[in-house]
């Protein structure tokens, strides 16, 4: 069964039976509406993969990086992997849609497989602070006015850049050393 259809049917059932009312949704304010929007965005990002968009992205990346050295391809792929997270609503959706594509392109470009694999896995976790929808904790921070969206974007960008630099300058040499 399609998970999106089940979720929408469940919400419709709750509204129809009166367990949940539009007033309840209104009283919850932006928190519940944010979760509803996240559900819709999650479905949309999943459709990117099903419609072949990720395969197309992989082919284009492979052709663009075909004539560069593997260290340059490695840095470019890692940077693009993090930046492309803005197209996805969750870490899980991005990992499912992009990790295999980027790993394959990296291997074709000559990046050692263990390095590319670890880089993408680590990048999949340290960008969780990048935007309000990246992690469930971010939605709560913004909805409770603990952080404004602007503060979350600023702090998320700083955290992501820091983590990426630490991984590139410390993690990469370590993984290459341990892998040999």
C-alpha angles and dihedrals in degrees: 000000000000109000094212091054091049091050093048091046089050092051090046091051092050091050094044095050093046095242086121123025133193087249089058089053090047093049091053088059121192096348097071094038089051090054090048091051090047090055091053092046091048090056091048093051090049089054090059088069096042093051093054098252092128092052089052091049090051093051092049093048092048092052093046094049097040096104102038129094116263096248090057092045089049094054093043093050093047092049093047091047091057095041092048089061087087086073092060133065098210143025091241093055092050095047091050093047104036114021096077093043094050093043090052093048091048092051091049089051090054100255110150107260096230091051095048092046095051092043093054093044093050091045088053090064106035096058091061089103095052102096138008093258098047096090134015089241090061093057089054093048092052097039092051091049089239087128129012118231089251092053091048092050091048095046092042092052092049092048093047093049091048093049092046092051093047090050094046097047102032108016098045096054090043094052091047090050095047092043093058 
